[in-house]
Amino acid sequence: MTTVNSEKLSSARFAQATDAFVEVFTASVDFDKRMADQDIQGSIAHATMLAKCDILTDAERDDIIKGLSQIKAEIAKGEFNWSIKQEDVHMNIEARLTDLIGIAGKKLHTGRSRNDQVATDIRLYLRNEIELITAQLHRLQVAILDLADLHFDTIMPGFTHLQVAQPITFGHHLMAWFEMLVRDHERLQDCKKRLNVMPLGAAALAGTSYPIDRYLTAELLGFSRPSANSLDSVSDRDFAIEFTAAASLIMMHLSRFSEELILWSSAQFDFIELPDAFCTGSSIMPQKKNPDVPELVRGKSGRVTGHLVSLLMLMKSQPLAYNKDNQEDKEPLFDTADTLINCLRAYADMVPHINPKKENMYNSAKRGFATATDLADYLVRKGLAFRDAHEIVGLAVRLGVETQRDLSEIPLTELQKFSALISEDVFSYLSLEGSVAARNHVGGTAPETVQLAIKTARFKLNL
């Protein structure tokens, strides 16, 4: 006769022991133990509430809190014995608590289930991770502002289709990166509002018959409110998907930054010098300086996006309420948070040491007829319709291509062959400095506008 595995707290229902492979296959303790602090935090709040509602005695509450505090210390010191036989972080902690304080440890689970317990733990975990991510995001924003401040008037080519389009300033380009991060920060804070709702008390799926006070537990744990529907409470992973979506957008932005840094640091562009500490060499080519950090961040963006798709697929066909499928939510979620924090940290450390090569940027902006639009705008201000001006400038550009001269290098007499409206003052519009200075409206690339944008950004960040 098969004996029951008495080591498991939930084994009484079964006449046969769990298959050895199934025990390993279904266990999650190897990865969900990283939520131990959140699990203990939730249990202390739950025990406090149970005592307040006269479901536990004050003495039982005190024993539970003392025991949980000891377990927390054991985990911190690496002295806690994690057992795969207890399946997950929750059962491991509860089993140890019962060993320490006896019957009171078994009473802790009154009025709750692992279903609402894990949903609460994940929310607590993500709430903390968002704080850590926000701190690294802030560091990167400050680094970008500082670099933009140094180069608010450094002229470089702006691109569309990766072709020289119009002259801009390096500071203006950096502030485009900054604006992406502003939206990323807003999304994280918005995500945090929705995840900051407490599932604890929903129990397995239908709530509990005990006279609990969910508002008190929510207050103790810093949640804005308890969740409104017990079925939804234990099965909802929208908040995890939303977080991973926000993380994917941040990583997509970092990937775009990376692509530009990789291009700019190449010999073909030679716009910037990346710090040695963030690059590596080649095992065979001694001259190489590879932009490994930007390349790796670019690669990791796909990893995080993959986690988003994984979570979406995990949830897409699940009926209410909780299903074992949801055990698969943690590893992609944990890895998303870890990857994002590390990538932001790498960028926040690297950006302050990026060295722009001003002369190369400037010379590149002089190629590709970057001020062609300025010539068209000049003609429009002289009274010509824009489409006619566009055609005239196209002819002038063709001449420049054929004679290998920039528009600013073509003599006035030759330009006037295309339009009698062109006069000596045209060259103030065809210079790179004149082009960027003319765009002095909100959001424009004029140096004084860029300085104002940086100043406004610093004010918003309370710098």
N, C-alpha and C positions, 0 to 999 in steps of 0.2 A: 504494500500500500504506500502510495506517494505521500510524503509528509508536507505539510504546509510550511512555507518559508516564514517563520515567526519573526524574522528580523525586520520585515516590512510592517509599517504601521497600518497598511491597508490590506493585509493579506487574509483576513478571517473569512472573506467571502469565497475563497478559492480552495478546492480540494487538492489541486496539484500545484507544485512549485513552478515558478516561472522558468521557462526554458532558458538555459544559460546564454545562448546567443540573443534571444529576445530581450533578456535583461539588459544586456549591453546596448542592443540596437535601440531600445526605447528610452534609455536613460539620457538625461540632459545635464546632469550635475557637472560634467567636465567643462561646460561653457556657461551655464546659468549661475554658477557659484560666484561669478563676478558681481551679481546683484545681491550679495549677502548683506551688505550694509543697508540697502533699501528694504530688504526683507525684514531685517531686525527693526529698522525704523518703523515700518508698517505694523509689526507685531507689538511693539511697545505702545504705539498709539491705540491699537485695537484692545490691548489689555487694559489700558487706562480708561477707555470708553466702557468696556464691560464692567469694570468696577464702579464707575460712575452710575451705571444703570442697574447696579445691584445684581449683576449676573455672576460676577466674581467678588470675593471678599477683598478688602484692602490688603490683607496679608498675602493672599494668592497673587494679587497684582504685583506687590512688592517682590515676591519670590521670582515671579516671571521676569520682571524688569532686571533684577539682579542677575538671574541666570543668563538672560540675553546679553547683558553687558559683559559677562564673563566670556560668552561665546564670541562676541565681537572682538574681544582682546585676544582670544586664542587664534582667531582667523588672521588678525593683524600680525601676530607673531609667527604665523606659519605652523602653528601647533594643532590646528583643527584636523581631525581625521575624516576626510570626505569619503563617503561610501557609495559606490554605484548601486548597491542593494537598496538604498533609500531614494533612488531615481533622480531626485532634483534637489535644488538648494533648500526648498521649503521643508521637505521631509527630513533632510539631514539636520537642519537646525532644530526642528521640533524633536527629533529623536534624541539629540544631544541635550536639549533642554529638559526632557523627561528624565534622562539619566542623572542630571544635576539636581533637579528639584522634586522629582517624583510626580504624583498625581496632578499637581497644579499645572505641570507642563502639558499634560493631556487636555486640560481644560481651555488652553489658549485658543484652540481651533473652533471653539463655540461661536456660532453665528457667522462663520465664514467658510469658504472653500478654497482649494488651490486655484480655482478658476478666477475668482475675483482677487485673490492674493497676488497671482502672477501679473494680472492686468494692472494692478496697483504698483507693483514693483517696477514694471517696465516704464510706467509713466514717471515714477520718481527718478528712475535712472536717466531717462531722456531729458527730464527737466534739468538735471544736473549737467548732463552733457551739453545741452544748449548753452548753459552759462559758460562752460569751458570753451566751446566753439566761438561764442560771441566775444570772449576775451581775445582770442587769437585773431578773429576777424577785425576787431578794433585795432590791434597792433599793426595789422597789414594796412588798414586804412590810414593810420598815422604815418606809416613808412611811405606810402604813396604821396600823401600830402607834403611831407618833408622834401621828397625828391622833386615833386612838381614845383615847390616853392623855389628850389634852386634853378629850375629850368623853365620858368614861366615865359621867357622870351627866346628860348633856344629853338631855332627854326629847323623843321624837318619836313619831308614830304608826307602828305596825307594820301591814303590809297583808297581806291575802289577797284574791285576785281584784281587786287594786288598790282595795279598799274598806278603810276604817279597821277594824282588827281588835282590837288590844290595844296599850297603850302599851309602848314599848321605849326603850332609850337609843341615841343615835347611835353611841356607842362599840360597843355590842353589834352594831348593824347592820354597822359597819365590820369587826368581827371575823368576821362571816359571810363577807365578801369574803376576809379573810385565810385562813380555813379552805379556801376553794376553791383558793387559791394553794398551800397546803400540799400538797394532793393533786396539783396540777399539778407541783410540784417533785418529789414522789415518783415520778410517772409518768416524768418526764424521766430521773431517775436509774436507774429500772428499765429504760427504753429503752436507756440508755447501756450497761448491762451486756450486753444481747443484741447490740448492734451492735459491741461491743469484741472481736470475734472476727475473726481475720485470714484472708482468702481467698488471699493471695499464695502461690504454689506450686501452686495448683490448675491453673495454666496454662490451656489453652483450655477443657478440660472433664474431662480424664482424669488430671490430674497430669502429672508429667514423669519421664523416665527418668534424669535427672541425679541424683547423690547429694546432694540439697540438705538443709538443716537448717531446717525450717520453724519449729521451736521457737525457734531463734536469731533468725530474722527477726521473729517475733512479739515476742520480748523487746526487740529493738532498736527496734521501733515502738511499744512500750507496750501491745500487745494482751494480753489475758488468756490466749489460747491460739490455735493455728491451727485453722481450720475442719476439720470431721470428714469431709466428703464433697465431692469435687471438683466433681461435677455441681451440687450444691446451692450450692456456694461461688460459682460464676460467674453463676448465674441468680437467686439469692435477692435480693429487694428488700423482704422483710418488714420489715427494720430501717428502711428509708426510709418505708414505709407507717406503721409504728408511730410513728415520729417525727412524721409529719404528722398522725396521729390525736391524739397528745399536744398538738401545736401547735393543732389545731382546738379541742380542749377548752379550752386557755388562751384562745384568741381568743373562744370562746363565753362564757367567764366575763367577759372584758373587755367584750364586747358587752352583757352583762347590767349590768355596772357602768355602762356608757355610757348605757344606757336610763334608769337611775335618775337619773344626773346630769343628763341632758337634761330629764327630767320635773321634777326638783327645782329646776332653775334657771329653769324657766318661770314666768311671772307667776301662773299658776293655782296652783302649789305654793308657789313663792318660799321654798324651804327653804335654799338655798345660793346663794352668789355664786362663780362660777368666775373664776379669775384672767384679767385682760385679755389677758395674753400667750398664752393658749390659746383665745381667741375671736376672731371677726372681726365686722365690721359689714356693713351692707347697702349696695348701690350706690344704692338709691333711698329707703330708710327710715332716716333718721338715728338713730332711737331704738334700733335693733336691736343686740343683742349675741348673736351666734349661737354655740352651743357646738360649733364646728367640729371640734375634736379628738375629743370623744366620738362625734360623728356619724360622722366618718371611720373611727374604730376600729370602730364598729358595722358600717359597710359593709365594711371589710376582713375581718371575720370570715367573710363569705360567700366572699370570695376564697380564703382558706386552706382552708375546707371544700371548695371546688371542687377545689383541688389534691389533697386526700385522695381524692375520688371519681375524679379523673383517674388517680391512681396505681393505685387498685384496678382500674379498667377496663383500664389498661395491662397489668396482670399476669394478669388473670383467665383468659385463654385461651392463655397461652404454654406450649408444650411445653418440656421440658428439652433443651438447656441454655441458653446465651446466644442471644439474638435481637436483631436491630437495633432492634426496638421499644424496647429498654431505653435507647436514646439519649434517648428522650422523658422519662426519669425526672428529669433534672437541672434543667431549667428550673422545673418546679413545686416541686421540692425547694429550689432556691436561693431562689426567691421566697417560699416559706413561711418559711424562716429569716430572710430580710431583713425581711419584713413583721412577723413576731413580735417581733424585736429592736426594731424602730422603735416599734411600738405599746407595748411594755413600757416603753421609754425615755420615751415621751411621758407615759405614766401616772405613772411614777416621778417625773418632773419636775413634773407638774401637781398630784398629790394633796396634797403638803405645803401648797399655797397655796389649797386649797378653804376657803371661809369659811362655816360654818354660821350660819344666822339662827335663833338659839335661841328667840326669842320666837315667831316664826312657827311653828316646829316644835311648840312647846308648845301654842299655841292650836289648832293643827290636831288635836293629840292629844285635846284636850278635846271636839272635835266627833266625831260618829259613834259615840258611846256605847262608847268604847274599854274602859271598865271593866265592861261588862255581864257578862263571864265572872267577874270578881272578885265581883260580887254573887251570882252562882250558887254560886260556891265558898263564899262566906260562909254561905249558906243550908244548904249541904251540911254544913258544920262545925257548924251548929246542929241537925243531925239529919235534915234533909230529903233525900229521894232526889234524885239529880241531875236526872232527867227532870222531876220535879215542880218543882224549882228553876228549870230551864230555862224551863218554861212561865210561871212567875211573873215571871221577869225579862223575858220577852217582852212581858208585859202592861205592865210598868213602862216598857220602851222605847217601846211604843206611846204611852203617856201623854207621854213625853218628846218624841216626834216631834210629837204633836198640839199640845203647849204650847211647843215649841221650847226645851226645857230639857235640859241634860245630867242624867244620873242623880244626880250630886253636887249638883245645884241643886234637886232635888225635895225638899220638906220631909219630915221624918221621918213626920209624921202621914199624909201621902199615900202614902208607901212602905208604911206599916204596913197600909194597906187591902188590900195584896196578900198580906201574910203577917204574922202576929202575932210571928213569930220575929225580925223586924227591929227592932233597937234602936239607941240613939244611937251605939254603936261602929261602925256600918256605914260612917260617912263616912270613917273612917281607911282603909277598904278601897276606897272609891269614888274617892279622890284618885289622881291620876296618880303621885305620889311613893309612895304606899302600894302601888299596884299593882306598880310595878317592883321596889320593895324586897322584896315578898313572894316574888319569884322568885329566891331566893338559893341555889339548888342548882347543881350543876355544869352548865354550859351555859346557865344562866338569864341574864336581863337585868338583875338587880340590880346596882347600881353596884359594890359590893365584889366581886361575882363577875366582872364585866367586868374590873376591875383585876387580879384574880388570873389571868384568862385572858391578859391582856396580859403580865403578869410571866412566866407559864409560856412564852408564845410567845417572848419575848425570850431566855429561858434556852435554848430549843431552837435559836434562831438564833445562839447564842453572842454575844449583844449585852451 
